Amino acid sequence: QGDRGDSAAPPPTHETQRVIVLEEDIDIAPDFFSYFGRTATLLDSDPDLYAVSAFNDNGQALHVSDHTRLLRSDFFPGLGWMMNRDLWMEIGERWAPNGYWDDWLRDPDIRKGRQVIRPEVCRSYHFGRDGGASKNIFKKFLDNIDLNQANVLWSEIDLSYLDRQTYDANYLKQVERATPVKGMAGISVAAAEAGENVELRIEYKSQKKFTTIATMLKIMGDEKAGVPRTAYAGVVEARIKVTVFEEKKEVEKIKIYVTPPMDILRQNLSGKK
């Protein structure tokens, strides 16, 4: 995905505190604006946050389930996102000199290690078919995005779990508890032994290995500026459908974490500022 400078973000006025950037070929969920309204305080109060996005690159119906779950991510997704005045004042005068503003925003010198809040279930859906930097090479992923239709009352949702220190500690525990597996055969065995509530973990040590695993799991396998899509501290998570061969059945929505080796993950999370 990527757009040229003619889709540049509008500069906030002296009264504007935040801007939602939304391309003309995007549909939005019923709770799109309430979602951004609820996360605005987080964006303003957390210096480690860069933006809030409505999009999950692995948000296909097969891979998502929880309509209220939000995550931190090192990957900037675009496709419906919010920035505040502080960020615009920082980067506005040098905005995307090559025109491809989403890739520009992913540049480490611009992002500066900050993260994005994103939903598990998308609040935006890209229906465009022509143009853009990607030349529509992501069509098979974009066509199957699950656009949220649930009536989520964001004003009643406690988002304190997204505090960076709380989130990092809890996220590491979740990944550590997950059952380590290797390959689809190992995934099938783990699902047969533990059932549909099992959470799994599979490791990669290189971008090439990550791409191989992503292809196997039918999630996006590329990276931008060294960050796999949706990754946080190197972890990409999704829900998958698993065939349990012995029982001749399919189990859906099993959560799997694709991670770097655990010692590196612990360093990644403990080293975040």
N, C-alpha and C positions, 0 to 999 in steps of 0.2 A: 504494500500500500504506500502511497505517497502522492502528494499534490504539489503543484508548482506555486509560485508566488502569488498567482491570481486568487488563491484561496487563503491568503495570509490573514492572521488573526487581527481583528480590529483593535486599535489602540484604546485602552481605557481612558475615559475622560477624567477630569479632576474629581468627580464624584463617584466614579466607578471603583468598586473594591475587588470585583471578580468578573471574569468573562468566561462564558461557555463557548467553545469553538466547535461548530457543527457544520460539516460539509453539506452541500445541497442534495447529495444522493444517499442520505442516511435517514432511515426510519427510526423512531424512538419508542421506548416502552411507556406504558401509562404512568409509571412512577419515575420517569426520567428526571423531572425537575425537583420532585421531593427528595430523590436520592442525592442530587447535588446540593440541595438545600441543607440536608442533614449532615453531609460531609464537609460543608464549607468551614465550620468551626475547626475541624481537624486540620484542614489545609492551612488555615490562618495561624493556628497555635503550635504546629509541629514544624520546626525548622528543617527536619529531615525529609519533609514531603515536598515534592516538586509540582505535582498536579494530581487531580482526581480524574479517572477515566471511566467511561461507560462501557468499555469493551474488554472482552477476554478473547485473545487470539485462539485459544482452545475451547471456545464456548459453544461448540457444536452440541446438539441435543444428546448425543451419545456420551459426552464427557462431563456433563454438569447435572446438578440436582438441587442444591440448596439456594433458594431464591433470596435469602437474607444474608448470605455469607459474603464478607468482603475480605480482601487480602492485600498485603503490601507486595510490591513488585519493583524490581530494578529495571524492568523493561517498560518503556513508554509506548503504549498501544496506539494512541490517537483515536480516530473514529468516534468523536464525541468526548470532549474533555474540558476540564475547568482549570484555569490558573488564576492566581490572585494578583493584585496590583504590585506587590513586592517583586514577584518574578518578572512582570512586564518592565518595571523600572530597571531591573538588572539586565535584561536581554533585549528589550524592545528596539533600541537604537541600532543594534547589529543583527536584526532579525533575518535569519535564513538567507544569506547572500546568494546561495545557489538555487533558491526557490523551493527545494524539497525540505519543507520545514519539519516534517516528522523525523526524518533521519538526522537533521541538524539538531533537533532537541535530544536525540539519543547520544550525541557526541559527548564523550567523557568530560571534555573541557567545558561543556555547557551544563550537563546534568550534575556534575560535581558530587557524585555518589549519592544523590538524593533519590527517593523512591516515589512511586505512584500508588495510589489506592485504586483498586479495580474490583469489580464484582465477579463472583463465580458465574452467575447467569447474566448475560449481556443486557444492557439497557439501550443498546443501539444495534442497528442492522444495516449493513452496507448493501444497497441494491443496485449500485452502479455496475455497468458491464464494460464500459469502454474508457480508455484514457487512463491517466495516472501513471506513476513511475513503475508500478508493478506489472503493467500491461496485462492485468487480469490473470496472472499466473496462480493466484490464490483462490480462484473461483470455487474449486471443490470444497474448500474450507469455509469460505464466506457464505456460500449458498445454504449451508446446513447449520448456520448459527441459530441458536435457540434464543429468540427475543423474549424477554420476560413479559408475562401477561398476568402474573400474580399481583394482587392488590396489597402491596407491602406498606404498612404504616410506619414509615421511617422515623417519625417523631417518637415512636414507642420503642425503638430498637437501641439497646445499649451498645455503643461502639468503643467502650473503654478498652476492649481487648486489642484494639489496633494501636494503642500506645506502643512505641517502638520497643522499649525494654520488656514490657509484658508480652508483646507479640513474639519477639525473638526467643525468649525463654520457653514459651508454650509451643512455638513451632518446632523448636529443636526437640522437645520431648515427644511431640507427635511423630516426627520422622524417626526418632530413635526407637519408638515402640513398634514401628511398622516391621512386618516380616520381610527379611531380605530374600530376594529371588533372583534367578538367572534365566532369562528367556521365557517364551510362552509356555513351555512345558512346566517350568517351575511355578509360573503364575497359576496354571491350571491345578497343579498339585496343592498349592497353598489354599486356593479357593475351595477345593474339595475337602480339605482338612478342617478349615476354619469357618467356611460358610461366607455368606454375602457381606457380613460385617467386618471382614478382615481388611486391614490396610497393609499395602505392600510397598517395598522399596527396592529399586533396581539402580545400580551404580554405573556411572560412566567416568572415563578418565581423559577423554578427548572430545573435541567437537565432532569428529568423525564417528566415534562410538555413540555419542548422543544422537546424532542424526539416524544412525542405524536403529537405535531403540525407539526413537520417535516414529520412524516409519512402521515399525512393528506394532506400535500402539495406536497408530493412525492419528497422531498429533503433529503439530507443526515442528519441523526439525531444523529450521535455519536460525541464524543469530544476526543481531545488529549491534555493531560496536562492541562485540565480544560478549553480548548477553543473549542467551536463548530466549525466545518469546515466552513471556509470562514469568520468567525466572525470578526467584528471590534467593539471594545467597547461593546461587547456582542450582536451586531446586525448582523443577517444573513438576506440577502436580496435575492430575486429571482423573476422571472416573472412566473406567473401561468396561467393556463386555468381555467376559471370560467363558470359554467353552470348557466345561468339566467333562473330560472324555469318559472317565469311568462311569459317570452317572448319566451320560448322554444328555446333558442339559446346558443351557447358557445362563450365566449369572451376570446381571447388569449392575452398573454403577459402583463397581469396586474401586476404591480410591488407591491410586498408585503414585508414589513419589519417585521421580527420576532425579538422582542426586549425584553430586561428586562424592568421592570417598568420605566417610564420616569424619575423619580427622580434619580434612579440609573444610567440611561443612561447619564443624565446631569453631574452627578459626574464622571462617567467614562471618558467622553470627556474633562471635565474641568481639570481633574486630570492627563491627559496624559502629559508626559514630552517629 
